[in-house]
Amino acid sequence: MATLKITQVKSRIGTKQNQRNTLRSLGLRKIRQSVERPDDPQTRGYIHTVRHLVTVEEVQS
């Protein structure tokens, strides 16, 4: 299964509460912090919600 590397590139200040909750659910707290998550529909939905705040790379495992 593929893995996604998700990096927060913009601040969550001034965003909607659901977007802040989504970043927390992904495990992101700081700018330039990265996490690796499995590539599944739930993770893709999270990314879609905060797509303007993060960058996504596919990691080969």
C-alpha positions in Angstrom: 0.0 0.0 0.0 1.2 3.5 -0.8 2.0 6.0 1.8 1.5 9.8 1.7 3.9 12.3 3.2 1.8 15.3 4.3 3.6 18.6 5.2 1.9 21.7 6.6 3.1 24.8 4.7 0.7 27.5 5.8 -0.6 28.6 9.2 -3.9 27.5 10.6 -4.6 31.0 12.0 -7.7 32.5 10.5 -9.0 29.1 9.2 -12.3 27.6 10.0 -12.7 25.3 13.0 -13.3 22.2 11.0 -10.0 22.8 9.1 -8.1 23.2 12.4 -9.6 20.0 13.7 -8.6 18.2 10.5 -5.0 19.3 10.8 -5.0 18.0 14.4 -6.5 14.7 13.2 -3.7 14.4 10.7 -1.2 15.0 13.5 0.0 18.4 12.2 0.7 21.1 14.8 3.5 23.3 13.3 4.4 24.7 9.9 6.9 22.5 8.1 5.9 19.5 10.2 5.5 16.3 8.2 3.5 13.1 8.9 3.2 9.9 6.9 -0.3 8.4 6.5 -1.6 5.5 4.4 -3.2 6.4 1.1 -6.9 5.6 1.8 -10.2 7.4 1.2 -10.3 8.8 4.7 -6.9 10.4 4.4 -7.7 11.7 1.0 -10.8 13.4 2.4 -8.7 15.0 5.2 -6.3 16.3 2.6 -9.1 17.7 0.4 -10.4 19.7 3.4 -7.0 21.4 4.0 -5.5 21.2 0.5 -4.6 24.9 0.7 -2.6 24.5 3.9 -0.6 21.3 3.0 1.6 19.7 0.4 1.4 16.0 -0.4 4.0 13.6 -1.7 3.7 10.0 -2.5 6.3 7.8 -0.7 7.3 4.4 -2.1 7.4 1.8 0.6 
